[in-house]
């Protein structure tokens, strides 16, 4: 029986003879069902027209994505450490070339996922590399393909020594970030998916309840996200898509982004229009 993959969000569901009638993740107001209605694919079908690409982002950090993009188009990140590798977030496809390349890089000890939109095909990847899957307990109800490899945690977990995954909430109750102190040349890196969204103006980030439907978060939640992140030291922020990276001064960027967001929610004016001289 195939494990069906939602064509809109890219999340793999439990094995079944027939495709599910609905995707609960896309039915939620944070996502959407495509204009043509609910549709499904499988990993075998994806492999016919797509390929996984693995690219170095910085020493000991590799992006793992799909070309051409699938569903919402995110890329995952492989953090390499002496104690084992952590895959941050997931994608819908694992092909033979990627399996071999990830094996060359040391495999995967643990898969940690920022929120349900990035679940992808985590069971397939976990089975391929005999990896644990760590998901915040607050998001357990969103799991679409159960597995004995899944381990739930409450507020914080260390998938391998020296790497911390922390629940900060916001986009989902269990929305999480990964803190990698060795990243950015020892200055620290924060991997956020879109729990904290790195925006095109890459000195800034944003925070939303729903990105496709443009539903904002409230003041208290954004302030709580900023408070929970403030205890981590980091210079670089990696978002959930290729090129969405704050290269330096990341902690200050997240702090001022939260402050700006809250100011706008409270109705405070932004910068005035420039005056021609």
Secondary structure, 3 states (H helix, E strand, C coil): CCEEEECCCCCEEEECCCCCCCCHHHHCCCCCCCCCCCCEECHHHHHHHCEEEEEEEECCEEEEEEECCCCCCCCEEEECCCCCCEEECCCCCCCHHHHHHHHHCCCCCEEECCCHHHCCCHHHHHHHHCCEEEEEHHHHHHCCCCCCCEEEECCEECCCCCEEEEECCCCCCCCEEEEECCHHHHCCEEEEECCCEECCCCCCEECEEECCCCEECCHHHHHHHHHHHCCCCCCEEEECCCCCEECCCHHHHHHHHHHHHHHHHCCCCCCCCCCCC
